[in-house]
Amino acid sequence: MSGGYVPLIFILLSCALASTLVPAILYYATRQGLYDKIDARKLHNGNIPRLGGVGIAFAFLITIVVMRLFQAPLADEFSELYKIWPILISGMVMFSIGLIDDLRDLRAMFKFIIEALVTILLMLWGFRFKVIMVPWGDGSLNLGLLSYPVTFLWIVGITNAMNLIDGLDGLAGGIAFIASLTFGTFFWSQGSIMSAEICFAVSGSVAGFLIFNLPPAKIFMGDSGSLFLGFCLAILPLLGQGETKAEIGIIAATTTLAIPIFDTFAAIFRRTRAHVSFFTPDKGHLHHILLGKVKSTGRALLIIYGINCFLALAALSTLFMSNGWSLLVKGCALIIIALFFGYINRGALRVGSLRK
C-alpha cells in the first residue's frame, strides 16, 4: 500500500477505533464507579470517569499492528514490527503503570523507578538523541556520552510533564494531537514512512478520544492516558535517529513541546520556593492562570492551542529554511514562550499562590 492517502488511513482508522472504544469504556467506568479523584489541581465538579487512556492506547496499538500487517507480505511486516517492538512494549508498560495508578494509587517513587528502567532499556537499544543541530560546520554536533543523560531527562521529563498538564478538559489531548501531527508531518516529508505512520496513529487515537474530552468532558484520560501519551511524545522524535534527513533534533522537539516543558519548570520553581514536594498539586499551572483571566474553559483552551500551533510551525521551519535560519526561528519562538510564561506566571510564582 502506498500513496499520499496512507497517513489519512492511519489517522482515520485509529480515530474510528478510539471513538468506538471510549464510549464502551465510559459506560464500564460509570457502572463501576471509576471516577477521577478531585484534588487541588483539578477544575471539574461531579463524577467523571478517568479511564479514557485505555481507548487511546488500544486504538494506537491495534492500528499499528493491523496496518503494518496489511501493507505488505507477512514475513516482511513482522520484520518491520521487530524494529519497533521495544517502543510498543515500552509504551504499553507505561500505559499499564498509569492504569494501575488510576485503579490503585501507586507511589510516585515507584512510578519514577519504572519510568527510569524503561528509559534506560530503550537507550541501550539505541533510541537516543545522538546529535544536536548547530549553525556552524556541517550543522550538527555529536553528543557522545552526553546522549545518555540528555535522552534520559528528555523521556522521563516529557512523560511526567504531560501528566502534570492534564488538568483542563481537552488540554493534554490537544497538545498531544498537535505535537504528534507535527512530528508525523516532518517524517512524512522526509520519506521516513514507518515513523510517520506511528505518529499519525497517535494523532488519530487522540482525536477519537477528544470527541468525548473537549469541554464539557464526559471522560478523562487518567494517568493511563497521560503517561502513555507523554511517553509516546518523548519517543516519537527519536524514531528518525540515524536517518540523516529524518532526524528531529532536540531543539525542534523542545519547541514543539514547549508548553508542557515550561509549565513543568514553572511548577518546579513554585514548589521549590514553597518548600513543598514536587508532587504537591496546586493551581499555578498555565491553564489555571489563563482560566482565571478569560473566565472560559473554551477560550483558555483555544489560546493554548493557538500557542501550540505557533510552536509547531516554528519547529517545522527546518523543512523550508536553511539550518541556521531554522535554528534562529526556533530560538526566537522559545524565547517568546519563555517571556510569556514569565509574564503569565508572575503572580503564580509567589509562594503564597500554592493552594494545598
C-alpha positions as CSV (number, residue, x, y, z in Angstrom):
1,M,0.0,0.0,0.0
2,S,1.4,3.4,-1.0
3,G,0.4,6.9,-1.8
4,G,-0.3,10.2,-0.2
5,Y,-3.6,8.8,1.3
6,V,-1.8,6.4,3.7
7,P,-1.4,9.0,6.5
8,L,-5.1,9.7,6.3
9,I,-5.9,6.0,6.6
10,F,-3.7,5.7,9.8
11,I,-5.4,8.8,11.3
12,L,-9.0,7.7,10.3
13,L,-8.6,4.1,11.5
14,S,-7.1,5.0,14.9
15,C,-9.7,7.7,15.3
16,A,-12.5,5.3,14.5
17,L,-11.2,2.7,16.9
18,A,-10.7,5.2,19.7
19,S,-14.2,6.8,19.2
20,T,-15.6,3.3,19.4
21,L,-13.7,2.1,22.4
22,V,-14.0,5.2,24.5
23,P,-17.8,5.1,24.8
24,A,-17.6,1.5,25.9
25,I,-15.0,2.4,28.5
26,L,-17.1,5.3,29.6
27,Y,-20.1,3.0,30.2
28,Y,-18.0,0.4,32.1
29,A,-16.2,3.0,34.2
30,T,-19.5,4.7,35.1
31,R,-21.1,1.3,36.1
32,Q,-18.1,0.5,38.2
33,G,-17.8,4.0,39.8
34,L,-14.3,4.5,38.5
35,Y,-14.3,8.3,38.7
36,D,-11.5,10.8,38.7
37,K,-10.1,11.9,42.0
38,I,-10.6,15.6,42.7
39,D,-7.5,17.4,44.1
40,A,-6.1,21.0,44.2
41,R,-5.1,20.7,40.6
42,K,-8.4,19.7,39.2
43,L,-11.1,22.1,37.9
44,H,-14.1,19.8,37.4
45,N,-17.1,19.2,39.7
46,G,-19.0,16.0,39.9
47,N,-18.2,12.4,39.0
48,I,-16.3,11.9,35.7
49,P,-14.8,8.6,34.7
50,R,-11.0,8.6,34.2
51,L,-10.1,5.6,32.1
52,G,-10.1,7.2,28.6
53,G,-6.4,6.3,28.2
54,V,-7.4,2.7,27.7
55,G,-9.2,3.7,24.4
56,I,-6.2,5.8,23.3
57,A,-3.6,3.1,23.9
58,F,-5.5,0.2,22.4
59,A,-6.6,2.2,19.4
60,F,-3.0,3.1,18.7
61,L,-1.7,-0.5,19.2
62,I,-4.4,-2.1,17.1
63,T,-3.9,0.4,14.3
64,I,-0.1,-0.1,14.1
65,V,-0.3,-3.9,14.1
66,V,-3.2,-4.2,11.7
67,M,-1.9,-1.6,9.2
68,R,1.7,-2.9,9.2
69,L,0.4,-6.5,8.6
70,F,-2.0,-5.3,5.9
71,Q,0.6,-3.2,4.0
72,A,3.0,-5.9,2.8
73,P,3.7,-9.7,3.0
74,L,3.5,-11.2,6.5
75,A,7.2,-12.0,6.8
76,D,8.3,-8.5,5.8
77,E,5.9,-6.8,8.2
78,F,6.9,-8.9,11.2
79,S,10.5,-7.9,10.3
80,E,9.3,-4.2,10.3
81,L,7.4,-4.7,13.6
82,Y,10.5,-6.2,15.2
83,K,12.3,-2.9,14.7
84,I,9.8,-1.0,16.7
85,W,8.6,-3.7,19.2
86,P,10.8,-2.1,22.0
87,I,8.8,1.1,21.6
88,L,5.4,-0.7,21.5
89,I,6.2,-2.8,24.6
90,S,7.6,0.1,26.5
91,G,4.6,2.2,25.7
92,M,2.3,-0.5,26.9
93,V,4.3,-0.8,30.1
94,M,3.9,3.0,30.7
95,F,0.2,2.6,30.0
96,S,-0.1,-0.3,32.4
97,I,1.6,1.6,35.2
98,G,-0.8,4.5,34.6
99,L,-3.8,2.2,34.6
100,I,-2.8,0.6,37.9
101,D,-2.3,4.0,39.3
102,D,-5.8,5.0,38.2
103,L,-7.2,2.0,39.9
104,R,-5.0,1.5,42.9
105,D,-2.9,4.7,43.6
106,L,0.8,3.9,43.2
107,R,3.6,5.7,45.0
108,A,5.2,8.4,42.9
109,M,8.7,7.0,43.5
110,F,7.6,3.6,42.3
111,K,6.3,5.1,39.0
112,F,9.5,7.0,38.6
113,I,11.6,3.9,39.1
114,I,9.6,2.0,36.4
115,E,9.9,5.0,34.0
116,A,13.7,5.2,34.6
117,L,14.2,1.4,34.0
118,V,12.1,1.6,30.7
119,T,14.1,4.6,29.6
120,I,17.4,3.0,30.3
121,L,16.5,-0.1,28.3
122,L,15.4,2.0,25.4
123,M,18.6,4.0,25.4
124,L,20.6,0.8,25.4
125,W,18.5,-0.4,22.5
126,G,19.7,2.7,20.6
127,F,16.9,5.2,21.0
128,R,18.9,8.4,21.9
129,F,19.4,11.9,20.8
130,K,22.9,11.4,19.3
131,V,23.4,14.8,17.7
132,I,22.3,18.4,18.3
133,M,21.8,20.9,15.4
134,V,24.2,23.8,15.4
135,P,24.6,26.8,13.0
136,W,28.2,26.1,12.2
137,G,30.3,23.4,10.5
138,D,28.3,20.6,9.0
139,G,25.2,21.7,11.0
140,S,25.4,19.0,13.8
141,L,27.4,18.3,16.9
142,N,27.8,14.8,18.2
143,L,26.7,14.4,21.8
144,G,28.8,11.4,22.5
145,L,28.2,10.0,26.0
146,L,26.1,13.1,26.8
147,S,23.4,11.5,24.7
148,Y,22.5,9.2,27.6
149,P,21.7,11.8,30.3
150,V,20.1,14.1,27.7
151,T,17.8,11.4,26.5
152,F,17.1,10.1,30.0
153,L,16.0,13.6,31.2
154,W,14.0,14.1,28.0
155,I,12.0,10.9,28.1
156,V,11.3,10.9,31.9
157,G,10.7,14.7,31.8
158,I,8.2,14.8,28.9
159,T,6.4,11.7,30.3
160,N,5.7,13.5,33.6
161,A,5.2,16.9,32.0
162,M,2.2,15.6,30.1
163,N,0.9,14.1,33.3
164,L,1.2,17.4,35.1
165,I,-0.5,19.5,32.5
166,D,-3.5,17.2,32.3
167,G,-5.8,19.4,34.3
168,L,-8.2,21.0,31.9
169,D,-10.8,19.4,29.5
170,G,-9.1,18.7,26.2
171,L,-5.7,20.2,27.1
172,A,-3.3,17.2,27.3
173,G,-5.1,15.6,24.4
174,G,-5.0,18.7,22.2
175,I,-1.3,19.2,22.9
176,A,-0.6,15.5,22.1
177,F,-2.6,15.8,18.8
178,I,-0.8,18.9,17.6
179,A,2.7,17.5,18.6
180,S,2.2,14.0,17.1
181,L,0.8,15.6,13.9
182,T,3.8,17.9,13.7
183,F,6.3,15.0,14.1
184,G,4.4,12.9,11.6
185,T,4.4,15.7,9.0
186,F,8.2,16.1,9.4
187,F,8.8,12.3,9.0
188,W,6.5,12.0,6.0
189,S,8.1,14.9,4.2
190,Q,11.5,13.4,4.7
191,G,10.4,9.9,3.5
192,S,10.6,8.2,6.8
193,I,7.3,6.4,6.3
194,M,7.0,4.0,9.2
195,S,8.0,6.7,11.7
196,A,5.3,9.0,10.2
197,E,2.7,6.2,10.4
198,I,3.4,5.7,14.1
199,C,3.0,9.5,14.7
200,F,-0.3,9.6,12.8
201,A,-1.6,6.6,14.7
202,V,-1.1,8.6,17.9
203,S,-2.8,11.6,16.3
204,G,-5.9,9.7,15.3
205,S,-6.2,7.8,18.6
206,V,-6.1,11.2,20.5
207,A,-8.6,12.7,18.1
208,G,-11.1,9.9,18.7
209,F,-10.7,10.4,22.5
210,L,-11.0,14.2,22.2
211,I,-14.6,13.8,20.9
212,F,-15.5,12.9,24.4
213,N,-12.9,15.0,26.3
214,L,-13.4,18.5,24.9
215,P,-15.3,20.8,27.3
216,P,-17.5,19.8,28.9
217,A,-15.6,16.5,29.2
218,K,-17.6,13.2,29.5
219,I,-14.4,11.2,30.4
220,F,-10.8,11.9,31.3
221,M,-7.7,10.1,30.0
222,G,-6.4,9.4,33.6
223,D,-2.8,8.5,34.3
224,S,-3.1,5.6,31.9
225,G,-3.5,8.1,29.1
226,S,-1.2,10.9,30.2
227,L,1.7,8.6,30.9
228,F,1.2,6.7,27.7
229,L,0.9,9.9,25.6
230,G,3.8,11.6,27.4
231,F,6.0,8.6,26.7
232,C,4.9,8.5,23.1
233,L,5.6,12.2,22.6
234,A,9.0,11.8,24.1
235,I,9.8,8.8,21.9
236,L,8.4,10.0,18.6
237,P,11.3,12.4,17.8
238,L,13.8,9.6,18.4
239,L,12.3,7.4,15.7
240,G,14.3,9.0,12.9
241,Q,17.7,8.9,14.7
242,G,20.3,7.5,12.4
243,E,18.4,8.7,9.3
244,T,20.3,11.8,8.2
245,K,17.3,13.6,6.6
246,A,14.7,12.3,9.1
247,E,16.2,13.3,12.4
248,I,14.0,15.5,14.6
249,G,16.6,17.4,16.7
250,I,16.1,18.0,20.4
251,I,15.7,21.7,19.7
252,A,12.8,21.1,17.3
253,A,11.2,18.6,19.7
254,T,11.6,21.1,22.6
255,T,10.0,23.8,20.5
256,T,7.0,21.5,19.7
257,L,6.5,20.5,23.3
258,A,7.5,23.9,24.9
259,I,4.1,24.3,26.7
260,P,4.3,21.2,28.9
261,I,8.1,21.7,29.3
262,F,7.9,25.4,30.5
263,D,4.8,24.6,32.6
264,T,6.8,21.9,34.4
265,F,9.8,24.1,35.0
266,A,7.4,26.8,36.5
267,A,5.8,24.1,38.8
268,I,9.3,23.0,40.0
269,F,10.2,26.6,40.7
270,R,6.9,27.3,42.5
271,R,7.1,24.3,44.7
272,T,10.8,24.6,45.5
273,R,10.2,28.2,46.7
274,A,7.3,27.0,48.8
275,H,9.4,24.2,50.3
276,V,6.8,21.5,49.3
277,S,7.1,18.3,47.4
278,F,7.3,18.5,43.6
279,F,4.2,16.2,43.6
280,T,2.1,18.6,45.7
281,P,-0.8,19.7,43.4
282,D,-1.6,23.4,43.0
283,K,-3.5,25.8,40.8
284,G,-0.5,27.7,39.4
285,H,-0.4,25.9,36.1
286,L,-0.8,27.8,32.8
287,H,-4.3,26.6,32.2
288,H,-5.4,27.7,35.8
289,I,-4.0,31.2,35.3
290,L,-5.5,31.6,31.8
291,L,-8.8,30.3,33.1
292,G,-8.7,32.9,35.9
293,K,-8.2,35.7,33.3
294,V,-10.5,34.7,30.4
295,K,-13.2,33.0,32.6
296,S,-13.9,30.4,30.0
297,T,-12.6,26.9,29.6
298,G,-13.1,27.1,25.8
299,R,-11.2,30.4,25.4
300,A,-8.4,29.2,27.6
301,L,-8.1,26.0,25.6
302,L,-8.1,27.9,22.2
303,I,-5.4,30.3,23.4
304,I,-3.2,27.3,24.4
305,Y,-4.0,25.5,21.1
306,G,-3.0,28.7,19.2
307,I,0.3,29.0,21.0
308,N,1.0,25.3,20.4
309,C,0.3,25.7,16.6
310,F,2.7,28.6,16.5
311,L,5.4,26.5,18.2
312,A,4.7,23.6,15.8
313,L,5.1,25.9,12.8
314,A,8.4,27.1,14.2
315,A,9.6,23.5,14.7
316,L,8.7,22.7,11.1
317,S,10.6,25.7,9.8
318,T,13.5,23.3,9.2
319,L,11.5,21.9,6.2
320,F,11.6,25.2,4.3
321,M,14.6,27.1,5.7
322,S,18.3,26.6,6.0
323,N,19.7,25.1,9.2
324,G,20.9,28.4,10.5
325,W,17.6,30.3,9.9
326,S,15.6,27.5,11.2
327,L,17.5,27.5,14.5
328,L,17.0,31.2,14.7
329,V,13.2,30.8,14.3
330,K,13.0,28.1,16.9
331,G,15.2,30.0,19.3
332,C,13.1,33.1,18.9
333,A,9.9,31.0,19.4
334,L,11.4,29.5,22.6
335,I,12.4,33.0,23.9
336,I,8.9,34.4,23.2
337,I,7.3,31.5,25.1
338,A,9.7,31.8,28.0
339,L,8.9,35.5,28.3
340,F,5.2,34.7,28.0
341,F,5.4,32.1,30.8
342,G,7.4,34.5,32.9
343,Y,4.8,37.2,32.5
344,I,1.7,34.9,32.9
345,N,3.3,33.3,36.0
346,R,4.5,36.4,37.8
347,G,1.7,36.0,40.3
348,A,1.7,32.3,40.5
349,L,5.4,32.1,41.2
350,R,4.8,33.7,44.6
351,V,5.0,31.2,47.5
352,G,1.5,32.2,48.6
353,S,0.0,31.1,45.3
354,L,0.2,27.4,46.1
355,R,-3.2,26.1,47.2
356,K,-2.8,22.9,49.2
